[in-house]
Amino acid sequence: MTLFQVLLNLQQFSDEMHIYVQHPWTLESDAIVCSQTAFTATIPEPPDSYTYFLDAALCKALLAQSQTRNLCLQDSCMAMIEYALQNKQK
């Protein structure tokens, strides 16, 4: 599943789930949604190619914020990638 597909279908995932994405983080990057404890059992090899992106609850909140600004879904998803990148470096 791509990151864009995951973000389009966020409502399918519980708020406790985490999103892991292959680098580089783009809308077309492969993504996995699972609990933190299931991460090592879920991801394909090599495991270090997937890194923590954001949790589903935060993505849902960010998506709700972007809807109030009337952004298209693709722009909202790109804004989430930018948010994740900015907060990863802190």
C-alpha positions as CSV (number, residue, x, y, z in Angstrom):
1,M,0.0,0.0,0.0
2,T,1.3,3.5,-0.8
3,L,1.4,6.3,1.7
4,F,-1.2,8.1,-0.3
5,Q,-3.6,5.1,-0.1
6,V,-3.0,4.9,3.7
7,L,-3.8,8.6,4.1
8,L,-6.9,8.3,1.9
9,N,-8.2,5.4,4.1
10,L,-7.2,6.7,7.6
11,Q,-10.7,6.0,8.9
12,Q,-10.1,2.3,8.6
13,F,-7.3,2.4,11.2
14,S,-7.6,2.8,14.9
15,D,-6.0,5.8,16.5
16,E,-3.5,3.6,18.2
17,M,-2.0,2.4,15.0
18,H,1.4,3.7,13.7
19,I,2.3,4.4,10.1
20,Y,5.8,3.3,8.9
21,V,7.0,4.4,5.5
22,Q,10.0,3.6,3.2
23,H,12.3,6.4,2.4
24,P,12.1,8.7,0.6
25,W,8.8,9.8,2.0
26,T,6.6,10.6,-1.0
27,L,2.9,9.9,-1.7
28,E,4.1,6.9,-3.7
29,S,6.3,5.4,-1.0
30,D,5.4,2.0,0.4
31,A,3.7,2.2,3.8
32,I,2.6,-0.1,6.5
33,V,0.1,0.5,9.3
34,C,0.4,-1.5,12.5
35,S,0.8,-1.3,16.2
36,Q,4.3,-0.5,17.5
37,T,4.6,-4.0,19.0
38,A,3.6,-5.7,15.7
39,F,6.1,-3.6,13.6
40,T,8.9,-6.1,13.5
41,A,6.6,-9.0,12.7
42,T,4.7,-7.1,10.0
43,I,7.2,-5.4,7.8
44,P,9.0,-7.1,4.9
45,E,12.8,-7.4,4.8
46,P,14.9,-5.3,5.2
47,P,13.2,-3.9,8.3
48,D,15.4,-0.8,8.4
49,S,14.0,0.4,5.1
50,Y,10.8,1.4,6.9
51,T,10.8,4.2,9.4
52,Y,8.2,5.7,11.8
53,F,6.1,8.3,10.0
54,L,3.2,9.4,12.3
55,D,0.5,7.7,14.3
56,A,-3.0,7.4,12.8
57,A,-4.6,9.7,15.4
58,L,-2.3,12.6,14.5
59,C,-2.8,12.1,10.8
60,K,-6.6,12.2,11.3
61,A,-6.2,15.5,13.2
62,L,-3.9,17.0,10.6
63,L,-6.3,16.0,7.9
64,A,-9.2,17.6,9.7
65,Q,-7.2,20.8,10.1
66,S,-6.4,20.9,6.4
67,Q,-10.1,20.4,5.4
68,T,-10.9,23.6,7.2
69,R,-8.4,25.3,4.9
70,N,-10.1,23.8,1.8
71,L,-6.9,22.1,0.6
72,C,-7.3,19.3,-1.9
73,L,-6.6,15.8,-0.5
74,Q,-3.2,15.5,-2.3
75,D,-2.1,18.9,-0.9
76,S,-3.3,17.8,2.6
77,C,-1.2,14.6,2.3
78,M,1.8,16.5,1.1
79,A,1.4,18.9,4.1
80,M,1.4,15.8,6.4
81,I,4.7,14.6,4.9
82,E,6.2,18.1,5.5
83,Y,4.9,18.0,9.1
84,A,6.4,14.6,9.7
85,L,9.8,15.6,8.2
86,Q,10.0,18.8,10.2
87,N,9.1,17.0,13.5
88,K,11.5,14.1,12.8
89,Q,14.5,16.4,12.8
90,K,13.7,17.9,16.2
